[in-house]
Amino acid sequence: MLRKEELEAIQKAIEIVSSGDVSGAAEKHLPGALIQATVSPATVFAQLEIAGSALIAGASAQLRAATLLRQRAEKAQSGFLLSIAARMTEDPFAKVKQMIKDLLVRLMAEAEQEADHKGWCDEELATNKQSREDLTASVETLTASIDELTAKEAKLKKEIAELSEEVKDIDEAVSTATKDRQSEKETNTATITDAKAAQEAVIAATKVLQEFYGKAADATALLQRRQTPAEDLPTTWDSAYTGMQGSSKGVIGMLEVIQSDFARLEASTSTEEDQAQREYDSFMEESAVNKAVKEKEARHKGFDLTRTVRALGETKKELEATQEELTAALEYYDKLKPSCIDAGVSYEERVQKRQEEIQSLKEALKILEGEDLSGGAA
């Protein structure tokens, strides 16, 4: 309706300026004010008609450009193009053209900025991903090392405790064996001493008896017989008395058996003492070797335990530092996600949508510039 009224007003203006009142008076009284002297009224009227046609054509171009942008907005689901299409039907023709040019410049600048941002995001995300993967692998490796070192520490402590207990048992066994050996040696020494003394005593007794009965066997008369009256002589004094030669042999034989028993006791006790002493010496030597071996092994395990505890502490510190780095990397990844990942649509979709918007604006601008009759006439 506005455009129709505008056309009617232009036609009326053309009719008015074409009348003699205006054209004649202008030519007579205003030769240099309204129009140049070399310009005829017909030329002025033609320019007014061209201007009117240009307004109509410009309005038509705006309409077609707006329609194009609405169609492209629906296809690309672009609220941006839809808002531009709405403004094209409201703003003046020249302002619309300039607005589109400004928007094209802005979109291209945004595309370049986003391309730079996309490159930065890709680099930062790749670096962050590699860091997170490396740090995660390091955390897993360090955790496994800590578990292994902890188990080794417990094992070494247990083995050292067992070796210490075994050394203690050896010391106790040596102490007990030494006490038993001393007691046994004292008993055997006393037995041997007693056996020797008994043998000497039996030998002495046997010697006494042997000497007596040896002399008694040589006796030929009894002194008492010569000194005693015949009527008083016992009937047993009818011959010379030589002692209890028959019985003496049994006594002496028994003493000899006793002496032999004491000799065997001395010999067996001496043998047992020698054997016990050899066994004791062997046990002491073996115990000393076993104790030295176990003490040496315990020292080595103690050194290993010290190294293990030190390595465990260092590994725990390294794990703590690595875990802090991993936490920082994860936090940085969360910061990257809003601008680099969680943008609603992918970068490719945004690029494609912006390209469609730029292309649509370019086509709309071509429509406007192609139909700019006033600019072409000028």
C-alpha positions in Angstrom: 0.0 0.0 0.0 2.9 2.3 0.9 4.6 1.6 -2.4 1.3 2.1 -4.3 0.7 5.5 -2.6 4.4 6.4 -3.3 3.9 5.7 -7.0 0.7 7.7 -7.1 2.5 10.6 -5.4 5.4 10.4 -7.9 2.9 10.5 -10.9 1.2 13.5 -9.5 4.5 15.2 -9.0 5.4 14.5 -12.6 2.1 16.0 -13.8 2.6 19.1 -11.7 6.1 19.8 -12.8 5.1 19.1 -16.4 2.4 21.9 -16.3 3.1 25.3 -17.7 2.8 26.9 -14.4 5.9 25.0 -13.1 8.0 24.4 -16.2 7.3 27.8 -17.8 7.9 29.7 -14.6 11.0 27.8 -13.8 12.4 28.4 -17.2 11.5 32.1 -17.0 12.4 32.9 -13.4 14.7 30.1 -12.2 17.1 29.3 -15.0 20.0 28.4 -12.7 18.3 27.5 -9.5 16.1 24.4 -10.1 17.7 23.2 -13.3 20.7 24.1 -15.4 20.0 26.3 -18.5 21.2 23.5 -20.8 18.7 21.1 -19.3 15.2 21.0 -20.8 12.0 20.4 -18.8 11.7 17.1 -20.7 15.0 15.9 -19.3 13.9 16.8 -15.7 10.7 14.9 -16.2 12.6 11.9 -17.6 14.9 11.9 -14.5 11.9 12.0 -12.2 10.4 9.0 -14.0 13.7 7.1 -13.8 14.0 7.9 -10.1 10.5 6.6 -9.5 11.2 3.5 -11.5 14.5 3.0 -9.5 12.5 3.2 -6.3 10.1 0.6 -7.6 12.9 -1.6 -8.9 14.9 -1.2 -5.6 11.9 -2.2 -3.6 11.4 -5.2 -5.9 15.1 -6.2 -5.4 14.8 -5.9 -1.7 11.8 -8.1 -1.7 13.4 -10.8 -3.9 16.6 -10.7 -1.8 14.6 -11.0 1.4 12.7 -13.9 -0.1 16.0 -15.6 -1.0 17.3 -15.2 2.5 14.1 -16.5 4.1 14.3 -19.6 1.9 18.0 -20.1 2.7 17.3 -19.5 6.4 14.7 -22.3 6.4 17.0 -24.6 4.6 20.1 -24.0 6.8 18.0 -23.4 9.9 19.7 -20.1 10.3 18.1 -17.6 12.6 20.8 -15.1 11.5 19.6 -15.1 7.9 16.0 -15.0 9.0 16.6 -11.8 11.1 18.5 -10.2 8.1 15.6 -11.0 5.8 13.2 -9.3 8.2 15.4 -6.2 8.3 15.6 -6.0 4.6 11.9 -5.3 4.3 12.1 -2.6 6.9 15.3 -0.7 6.3 15.9 1.6 3.3 17.5 0.2 0.1 21.0 1.8 0.6 21.1 0.9 4.2 20.3 -2.7 3.4 23.1 -3.0 0.9 25.6 -1.5 3.4 24.3 -3.8 6.1 24.8 -6.9 3.9 28.4 -5.8 3.0 29.2 -5.2 6.7 27.7 -8.6 7.6 29.8 -10.3 4.9 33.0 -8.6 6.3 32.0 -9.6 9.8 31.2 -13.3 8.9 34.4 -13.7 7.0 36.4 -12.3 9.9 34.5 -14.6 12.2 35.3 -17.5 9.9 39.0 -16.6 10.0 39.0 -16.2 13.7 37.2 -19.5 14.2 39.6 -21.2 11.8 42.4 -19.9 14.0 40.6 -21.0 17.1 39.9 -24.4 15.6 43.6 -24.8 14.9 44.5 -23.7 18.4 41.8 -26.1 19.8 43.1 -29.0 17.7 46.6 -28.5 18.9 45.7 -28.0 22.5 43.3 -30.9 22.5 45.9 -33.2 20.9 48.6 -32.1 23.3 46.2 -32.4 26.3 45.0 -35.9 25.1 48.6 -37.1 24.8 49.4 -35.6 28.2 46.4 -37.3 29.8 47.2 -40.7 28.2 50.9 -40.5 29.2 50.1 -39.4 32.7 47.4 -42.0 33.1 49.9 -44.7 31.9 52.5 -43.3 34.3 50.0 -43.4 37.2 49.1 -47.0 36.4 52.8 -47.9 36.2 53.7 -46.1 39.4 50.8 -47.7 41.2 51.9 -51.1 40.1 55.4 -50.4 41.2 54.2 -49.2 44.6 52.1 -52.4 45.0 55.2 -54.5 44.0 57.5 -52.6 46.3 55.0 -52.8 49.2 54.8 -56.5 48.8 58.6 -56.8 48.6 58.9 -54.7 51.8 56.5 -57.0 53.6 58.3 -60.1 52.3 61.7 -58.8 53.3 60.6 -57.9 56.8 59.1 -61.3 57.2 62.2 -63.1 55.9 64.5 -60.9 58.1 62.3 -61.7 61.2 62.5 -65.4 60.3 66.3 -65.3 59.9 66.6 -63.5 63.2 64.5 -66.1 64.9 66.6 -68.9 63.4 69.8 -67.2 64.6 68.2 -67.0 68.0 67.3 -70.7 67.9 70.9 -71.5 66.9 72.3 -69.5 69.8 69.9 -71.2 72.2 70.8 -74.6 70.8 74.5 -73.9 71.1 74.0 -72.7 74.7 72.0 -75.8 75.6 74.5 -78.1 73.9 77.4 -76.4 75.7 75.8 -76.8 79.0 74.9 -80.5 78.3 78.5 -81.1 77.0 80.0 -79.6 80.2 77.7 -81.7 82.4 78.4 -84.8 80.4 82.1 -84.2 80.4 82.1 -83.7 84.1 80.2 -87.0 84.6 82.5 -88.9 82.2 85.6 -87.4 83.8 84.4 -88.5 87.2 83.5 -91.9 85.9 86.9 -92.4 84.3 88.6 -91.2 87.5 86.6 -93.5 89.6 87.3 -96.4 87.2 91.0 -95.8 87.3 91.0 -95.5 91.1 89.0 -98.7 91.4 91.3 -100.5 89.0 94.3 -99.4 91.0 92.6 -100.6 94.2 91.6 -104.0 92.8 95.1 -104.4 91.3 96.6 -103.6 94.7 94.2 -106.1 96.5 94.9 -108.8 94.0 98.6 -108.3 94.3 98.4 -108.6 98.1 96.5 -111.8 97.9 98.7 -113.2 95.2 101.8 -112.5 97.2 100.3 -114.0 100.4 99.1 -117.2 98.9 102.3 -117.6 97.0 104.3 -117.6 100.2 101.7 -119.8 102.0 101.9 -122.5 99.4 105.6 -123.0 100.3 105.0 -123.6 104.1 106.0 -127.2 105.4 105.1 -127.2 109.1 103.1 -125.4 111.6 104.9 -123.5 114.4 102.0 -124.2 116.7 102.4 -127.9 116.5 105.9 -127.9 118.0 104.7 -125.7 120.8 101.4 -127.5 121.7 101.2 -130.8 123.7 100.1 -133.7 121.5 96.8 -134.3 123.4 95.8 -130.7 122.7 96.5 -130.7 119.0 93.4 -130.3 116.8 92.8 -133.1 114.4 93.2 -130.7 111.5 96.8 -130.1 112.4 97.9 -133.4 111.1 99.6 -131.7 108.1 101.2 -128.4 107.2 98.7 -125.5 106.6 99.3 -123.6 103.4 96.3 -121.2 103.4 93.0 -121.3 101.5 94.7 -121.9 98.2 91.6 -123.2 96.5 89.3 -120.4 97.6 91.9 -117.8 96.9 91.8 -118.6 93.3 88.1 -117.7 93.2 88.6 -114.5 95.1 91.5 -113.5 92.9 89.6 -114.4 89.8 86.7 -112.3 91.0 89.0 -109.4 91.6 90.4 -109.8 88.2 86.9 -109.7 86.7 86.1 -106.6 88.7 89.4 -105.0 87.5 88.5 -105.9 84.0 85.0 -104.4 84.4 86.5 -101.1 85.6 88.9 -101.2 82.7 86.1 -101.6 80.3 84.1 -98.9 82.0 87.1 -96.6 81.7 87.6 -97.5 78.1 83.9 -97.2 77.1 83.5 -93.9 79.0 86.6 -92.5 77.4 85.3 -93.6 74.0 81.9 -92.1 74.6 83.6 -88.9 75.9 85.7 -88.6 72.8 82.7 -89.3 70.6 80.5 -86.8 72.4 83.3 -84.2 72.2 83.7 -84.7 68.4 79.9 -84.5 67.9 79.9 -81.3 70.1 82.7 -79.8 68.1 81.1 -80.7 64.8 77.7 -79.3 66.0 79.5 -76.1 67.2 81.3 -75.7 63.9 78.1 -76.3 61.9 76.1 -74.0 64.1 78.7 -71.3 63.7 78.6 -71.7 59.9 74.8 -71.7 59.8 74.6 -68.6 62.1 77.2 -66.7 59.9 75.2 -67.6 56.8 71.9 -66.5 58.2 73.4 -63.3 59.7 75.0 -62.5 56.3 71.7 -63.2 54.5 69.8 -61.1 57.0 72.3 -58.2 56.5 71.8 -58.4 52.7 68.1 -58.5 53.1 68.3 -55.6 55.5 70.2 -53.6 52.8 67.7 -54.6 50.3 64.9 -53.6 52.6 66.5 -50.2 53.1 66.7 -49.7 49.3 63.1 -50.9 48.9 61.8 -48.5 51.5 63.7 -45.7 49.9 62.4 -46.6 46.5 58.9 -46.9 47.8 59.0 -43.5 49.3 60.4 -41.9 46.1 57.8 -43.8 44.0 55.0 -42.5 46.2 56.2 -38.9 45.8 56.5 -39.4 42.1 53.0 -40.8 42.0 51.7 -37.9 44.0 53.3 -35.4 41.6 52.1 -37.3 38.5 48.6 -37.5 39.9 48.6 -33.7 40.4 49.8 -33.2 36.8 47.0 -35.6 35.6 44.4 -33.7 37.7 45.6 -30.4 36.2 45.4 -31.9 32.7 41.9 -33.1 33.3 40.9 -29.7 34.7 42.4 -28.0 31.6 40.5 -30.5 29.4 37.3 -29.5 31.2 38.1 -25.8 30.4 38.7 -26.6 26.7 35.5 -28.5 26.2 33.1 -25.5 26.3 34.8 -23.7 23.5 36.4 -26.6 21.6 34.0 -29.5 22.0 30.7 -28.7 23.6 29.7 -26.0 21.2 26.3 -27.6 20.4 27.3 -28.3 16.8 30.6 -29.5 15.3 33.1 -27.2 13.8 32.4 -28.6 10.3 28.7 -28.0 10.7 29.4 -24.4 11.9 31.7 -23.8 8.9 29.2 -25.2 6.5 26.4 -23.1 8.0 28.5 -19.9 7.9 29.5 -20.6 4.3 25.8 -21.0 3.4 25.1 -17.7 5.2 27.9 -15.9 3.4 26.9 -17.4 0.0 23.3 -16.4 0.7 24.3 -12.8 1.6 26.5 -12.6 -1.5 23.6 -13.7 -3.7 21.3 -11.3 -2.0 23.8 -8.5 -2.5 24.1 -9.4 -6.2 20.3 -9.2 -6.5 20.4 -5.8 -4.9 23.3 -4.5 -7.0 22.0 -6.0 -10.2 18.6 -4.3 -9.8 20.2 -0.9 -8.6 18.8 1.1 -11.5 19.5 4.4 -9.9 23.1 3.6 -9.5 23.3 2.3 -13.1 21.7 5.4 -14.4 24.0 7.7 -12.5 
